Structure formats: C-alpha cells, structure tokens
C-alpha cells in the first residue's frame, strides 16, 4: 500500500498517543558523528563494570549493523512521573519537587528513584512498541523490524536527539522543553526508508545546576558522566562493595538518584504519566529504611515482582540500605531513632552474605567512631 511520508508519520503519532507514548519521531541510521565521543568515553573507563558497553563497540552507533536491513529508526518517548495519589485533591505545579527534596533530608526515608517506583519500564515500553509495529504492519504489510528499550547496544539518547525528542542536557540525559527529562526512550528499527523528523536546539544555556548538585560529582564536565561515580550506577549496576569514598555521599538514596533532574529548571514542565503502569507501588515513594531493611528474600521477590528493582537482587538491596542506615545513624540527633537504626543494622550482622555484613559493619563503625576500620574478607 502506498502512503505519503507525512501521512505515515501522522498515523504513527496518532497510534503512539493511543498507546501511551508522549512523542514519536524518526531518526536516521547514520550516527557516525557520535562514534568519536563514544570511543573516548569508553577509553576513559567511564562505563565502569558495564563491560557490555565496550564489548559491542561501535555497533552501538551503527543501527544497520546491529539489525541488518535497518533503514530508519522510529523513536518514542513515554513520560513516567507517577500520577497523583487518589488522596491528593490537587496536583499543584511542582508540588512533587519539594517533596522529593524533603525526603532526601529525612534520615528515616528510603529514597528510590522515581522511575523505579512503578512497573518495570522495559516491559511496558517493549510491549507497546511491538503494538505500534503491529499497527504499522497492518497499514503497510509485512515489515522487518525490532523493538528496543534499554535492552541492547543502542545509542538511545543520540537517536532521540536526532529525531527531535529533545536535546542532550549537561547531565547527559535528553531534555524536552515541554516535558523536562522524566521520560523513557524506546526505538523501533525498521527496514523502511522514512523522512527523519528535525532535531531541536539546545536550551541549557549557561546553567550548570545539574553539575553543581551531583552528590558525587559524577558529571565531570558538561555532557560527560563518569558512571563509576554515579549513585545510580553504584546502587544498581555495581555488584561489589561500594567504594568507601562514596558511601557518605549516597545519603539515603537506595536505588538510583534523581538529583540532577530535580534541580533542572526544565523539569517544572515534567508530565505525569498517561498510564497506570508507573503509579507508585508498595509505598515506595514514602518508604522507611528500617522497614525495607527488614524485608526477607521472599519479601523482596514478592514486592519487586514486575519491578525494575528486581534485577539487583536482595543482597545488593540490603547492601544499599545498610549504607543509607549508616548515614542516617551519623546524622540523626534523635536518641530513639538512633537506637532504632542501630538495632536494625545489628539484626543483619550475621547475614549469610559477606557483602551485606561488610556494609553493615561499616554502617555501625560510623556510629561507634572506630578509628581504624577493616572490612571483612569478601573472598
């Protein structure tokens, strides 16, 4: 069936809205201009333990090599800011931002990155991208295609920028004037030649708020992120002991970190999700450290079913919370809370995991002000 390019794009955008996507664009497959930056980033070791990022090499910047026959990439944006709780009569503009900052200063609070409080976005995005592909095939006939969402060596941010989804912020995330950065990205590789949607201009100007606010100074220069210093990497991707220098800087962040997004002026325009999938589950937006630290392995599996959090496992979950508890112990002036936090930590001193025990011992050593601390042998 013959269909005009603009008509096809309009149909894709209509279907996308029906499926819960906030924006649909089209990117070209030539990303060669991004290759030098990718290689330089890898050469500096900024990818840390994420060896898969180096093993795929330049295939990340070459869609037609990753999926032979690819002629265009359809890009999709999906806003994920959770919808207001039913008890919230109003959704005041930016009301959620000061609430997030307040929790970061509450020693009892367990802070989980906003994106991980609902259903696993990988599943939501991939399912809906496949539905988009099905609608496209129903219109055009059989089509070679493959869907991606943070699941393969794809330069998602680069493709998003080239298709007009937004511009690259200095924190390395994609920013959109009308939606900030609280959104997921996904791609549909197709063997169909399509006209690319135009890119947009950069609107960060001289602002360096994201660089200045980063607790671990992981944004080492504008547009350059050293993942090895990033709290999101340390709490999610990094499997071993968290380096001592970063533990006090993690505060009460137990899964991911949103600081560089919360401080960004453009996120006053962040959009609530159109889908119930990203509604907060199990009270993760108001959870307490002591309660989450008490989860058994069975509790963890039950409460994280269908969640992105499941991927780190119970051991790393406890590791992260132990660090947060240690930071809370060292900052609270409330004797009763201090005792409660220490009691929670002591309950895990005999945990079967050496990794957990080591972080618990560190957390308690902060309280006891041990002058010379030695970690347990992890071998």
C-alpha positions in Angstrom: 0.0 0.0 0.0 1.4 3.4 -0.9 1.2 6.1 1.7 2.8 9.6 1.8 5.6 10.1 4.3 3.8 12.9 6.3 0.6 10.8 6.4 2.6 7.8 7.7 4.2 10.0 10.4 0.8 11.4 11.4 -0.6 7.9 11.7 2.4 6.8 13.8 1.9 9.8 16.1 -1.8 9.1 16.5 -1.2 5.4 17.3 1.6 6.4 19.6 -0.7 8.6 21.7 -3.3 5.9 21.8 -0.6 3.5 23.2 0.5 6.0 25.9 3.6 7.4 24.1 4.1 11.2 24.5 6.1 11.7 21.3 7.0 9.8 18.2 9.9 10.7 15.9 12.1 9.3 13.2 15.9 9.2 13.3 18.4 8.5 10.5 20.7 5.5 10.8 24.0 7.3 10.2 25.3 8.0 13.7 29.0 8.2 12.6 29.4 11.6 14.1 28.8 10.1 17.6 31.5 7.4 17.2 34.5 9.5 18.4 32.7 10.6 21.6 31.6 7.0 22.3 35.2 5.7 21.9 36.6 8.5 24.1 34.1 7.7 26.8 34.9 4.1 26.8 38.7 4.8 26.7 38.4 6.8 29.9 36.8 3.8 31.6 33.7 5.9 32.4 31.5 2.8 31.8 32.9 1.1 34.9 31.8 -2.5 35.4 29.4 -2.3 32.5 31.6 -4.4 30.2 28.8 -5.0 27.7 29.1 -1.3 26.7 32.6 -1.9 25.5 32.1 -5.4 24.1 29.6 -4.2 21.5 32.0 -1.4 20.4 30.8 0.8 17.5 27.8 -1.4 16.8 26.0 0.9 19.2 26.5 3.8 16.7 25.6 1.7 13.7 21.9 0.6 13.7 22.2 -1.0 10.3 25.0 -3.3 11.6 23.1 -4.1 14.8 19.9 -5.1 12.8 20.9 -5.7 9.2 18.4 -4.1 6.7 17.5 -1.2 9.1 16.8 2.0 7.1 15.1 4.1 9.7 14.6 4.2 13.5 11.2 5.2 14.9 11.8 6.8 18.3 9.3 7.0 21.2 9.1 9.0 24.4 7.0 7.9 27.3 6.5 10.2 30.4 6.9 8.3 33.7 6.2 10.8 36.5 3.7 8.9 38.6 0.1 10.1 38.7 -1.0 11.8 41.9 -2.3 9.6 44.7 -6.1 9.5 44.9 -6.0 11.4 48.2 -4.3 14.3 46.6 -7.1 16.7 45.7 -4.8 18.8 43.6 -1.7 18.2 41.5 -0.1 21.6 42.1 2.6 22.6 39.7 6.0 21.3 41.0 4.5 20.2 44.3 6.2 16.9 44.0 9.7 18.5 43.6 10.0 20.0 47.1 8.5 16.7 48.5 11.4 14.8 46.8 14.0 17.2 48.2 12.4 16.9 51.7 12.7 13.1 51.7 16.4 13.4 50.8 16.9 15.2 54.1 14.8 12.8 56.2 17.1 10.3 57.9 14.3 7.7 58.1 13.3 7.9 54.4 14.4 5.3 51.9 14.7 7.1 48.6 14.0 5.1 45.4 14.4 6.8 42.0 11.1 8.0 40.7 11.3 5.8 37.6 11.5 2.6 39.6 8.5 3.1 41.9 6.1 1.5 39.4 6.1 -1.3 36.9 9.3 -2.2 35.0 9.5 0.2 32.1 11.4 -2.3 29.9 8.3 -4.4 29.8 5.8 -1.6 29.3 7.8 0.1 26.5 8.7 -3.1 24.6 5.1 -4.3 24.7 3.7 -1.0 23.4 6.4 -0.6 20.8 5.5 -4.0 19.5 1.9 -3.0 19.3 3.0 0.1 17.4 4.9 -2.2 15.0 1.8 -4.3 14.6 -0.3 -1.3 13.7 2.3 -0.2 11.2 2.4 -3.6 9.5 -1.4 -3.7 9.4 -1.2 -0.5 7.4 1.8 -1.3 5.1 2.1 -5.1 5.1 5.0 -7.3 6.4 7.8 -5.2 7.7 11.3 -6.1 9.0 11.6 -4.6 12.5 12.9 -5.0 16.0 12.0 -3.1 19.2 14.4 -1.8 21.8 14.1 -0.2 25.2 17.4 0.0 27.2 17.9 -3.7 26.2 20.6 -3.8 23.6 23.6 -1.8 22.4 21.6 1.2 21.1 22.6 4.8 21.4 19.1 5.8 22.6 19.9 9.3 23.6 21.6 10.0 20.3 18.7 8.7 18.3 16.3 10.6 20.4 18.2 13.9 19.9 18.5 13.3 16.1 14.8 12.7 15.8 13.8 15.9 17.7 12.8 14.3 21.0 14.9 17.0 22.7 18.5 18.0 23.3 21.3 16.5 25.3 21.4 18.1 28.7 24.7 18.7 30.5 23.9 15.7 32.8 23.8 13.6 29.5 20.1 13.0 29.7 17.7 14.1 27.0 15.7 17.3 27.8 12.5 18.4 26.2 11.1 21.9 26.6 7.6 20.8 27.2 8.4 17.7 29.3 11.8 18.1 31.1 13.6 14.7 31.4 11.3 12.4 33.4 10.6 10.1 30.4 11.7 6.8 29.0 13.0 6.3 25.5 12.4 3.4 23.1 13.1 2.5 19.5 11.6 0.6 16.6 14.2 -0.3 14.0 12.5 -0.8 10.6 13.6 -1.7 7.1 11.6 1.2 5.7 13.0 4.4 4.4 11.4 7.3 6.2 12.0 11.0 6.4 13.7 12.0 9.7 11.9 14.4 12.0 14.0 17.5 12.6 16.2 18.0 15.7 15.7 20.8 18.1 18.1 23.4 19.5 19.9 23.2 22.9 18.3 25.3 25.7 20.7 24.7 28.6 22.5 27.9 28.1 25.0 28.7 30.9 23.1 26.7 33.5 25.3 24.2 35.5 22.8 23.3 38.2 22.9 19.5 37.4 26.7 19.6 37.5 26.8 21.5 40.8 24.2 19.4 42.6 25.6 15.9 41.9 26.5 14.5 45.3 29.5 12.5 44.0 30.5 14.9 41.2 29.9 12.2 38.6 29.3 14.8 35.9 32.9 15.5 35.4 32.4 18.1 32.6 29.3 19.3 30.7 27.9 16.3 28.8 30.4 13.9 30.4 29.3 11.4 33.0 31.7 9.1 34.8 29.4 6.3 35.7 31.8 4.9 38.2 31.0 7.9 40.5 27.2 8.0 39.8 24.9 6.9 42.6 22.6 5.3 40.1 25.5 3.1 38.8 26.7 2.4 42.3 23.3 1.2 43.6 22.2 -0.6 40.5 24.9 -1.7 38.1 27.8 -2.1 40.5 27.8 -5.6 42.0 30.6 -5.5 44.6 31.4 -3.4 47.7 30.6 0.3 47.3 33.8 2.3 47.4 34.3 3.9 50.8 34.7 7.4 49.5 31.2 7.4 48.0 29.2 5.8 50.9 28.7 9.0 53.0 27.8 10.9 49.8 25.0 8.5 49.0 22.9 9.7 51.8 19.6 7.8 51.9 19.4 7.0 48.2 19.0 3.2 48.0 18.1 2.7 44.3 19.2 5.3 41.8 19.4 9.1 42.1 17.3 11.9 40.7 19.2 15.0 42.0 20.4 16.2 38.6 16.8 16.0 37.3 15.1 17.5 40.3 17.3 20.6 40.2 16.9 21.1 36.4 14.7 24.2 35.7 13.1 22.4 32.7 11.5 19.8 34.9 8.9 22.2 36.0 7.3 21.0 32.8 7.7 17.3 33.6 4.5 15.5 32.7 2.5 12.9 34.6 2.3 9.5 33.0 -0.7 8.7 30.9 -0.5 5.1 32.1 -1.3 3.4 35.4 1.8 1.2 35.0 4.0 3.8 36.6 1.8 4.5 39.6 3.7 4.1 42.8 3.7 0.5 44.2 4.1 -0.7 47.8 4.5 2.8 49.1 8.0 3.2 47.6 7.6 6.9 47.4 7.2 7.1 51.2 9.1 4.0 52.4 11.3 4.0 55.5 14.8 2.5 55.7 14.1 0.3 58.7 11.0 -1.3 57.1 12.7 -2.1 53.8 15.8 -3.4 55.6 13.6 -6.0 57.3 12.5 -7.5 54.0 13.4 -11.1 53.7 14.5 -12.6 50.4 10.9 -13.8 49.9 9.5 -10.4 50.7 11.9 -8.8 48.2 10.8 -11.2 45.5 7.2 -10.6 46.3 7.2 -6.8 46.5 9.5 -6.3 43.5 7.6 -8.6 41.1 7.2 -6.8 37.8 9.6 -4.0 39.0 12.9 -2.8 37.7 14.3 -3.2 41.2 14.1 -7.0 41.0 17.3 -7.0 38.8 19.7 -6.0 41.7 18.6 -8.9 44.0 18.1 -9.0 47.7 21.8 -8.9 48.6 22.5 -5.6 46.8 19.2 -4.2 48.2 20.4 -4.8 51.7 23.9 -3.5 50.8 22.4 -0.2 49.6 20.1 0.2 52.6 22.9 -0.6 55.1 24.9 2.3 53.7 21.8 4.6 54.0 21.2 3.4 57.6 24.9 4.2 58.4 24.5 7.7 57.0 21.3 8.1 59.0 22.9 7.0 62.2 25.7 9.5 61.8 23.3 12.4 61.2 20.3 11.9 63.5 20.2 13.7 66.8 17.1 11.8 68.0 18.2 9.2 70.6 15.2 6.9 70.0 15.7 7.0 66.2 19.4 6.4 66.6 18.7 3.3 68.7 16.2 2.0 66.2 18.6 2.4 63.3 21.4 0.7 65.1 19.1 -2.2 66.2 18.1 -2.7 62.5 21.7 -2.8 61.4 22.7 -5.2 64.2 20.0 -7.6 63.1 21.9 -8.2 59.9 25.4 -8.6 61.4 25.1 -12.4 61.0 23.8 -12.3 57.4 25.0 -15.1 55.2 26.3 -12.6 52.6 29.8 -11.3 53.3 28.9 -8.3 51.1 26.0 -7.4 53.4 28.0 -8.0 56.6 30.8 -5.7 55.4 28.4 -2.8 54.7 26.6 -3.4 58.0 29.9 -3.3 59.9 30.8 -0.1 58.1 27.5 1.5 59.0 27.9 0.6 62.6 31.5 1.7 62.7 30.3 5.2 61.6 28.2 5.2 64.8 31.0 3.9 67.0 33.6 6.2 65.5 36.1 3.3 65.2 39.5 5.0 64.4 40.8 2.1 62.3 38.2 0.0 60.5 39.0 -3.1 58.4 36.4 -4.7 56.1 35.7 -8.4 56.4 37.3 -10.7 53.8 35.0 -11.0 50.8 36.8 -13.9 49.2 
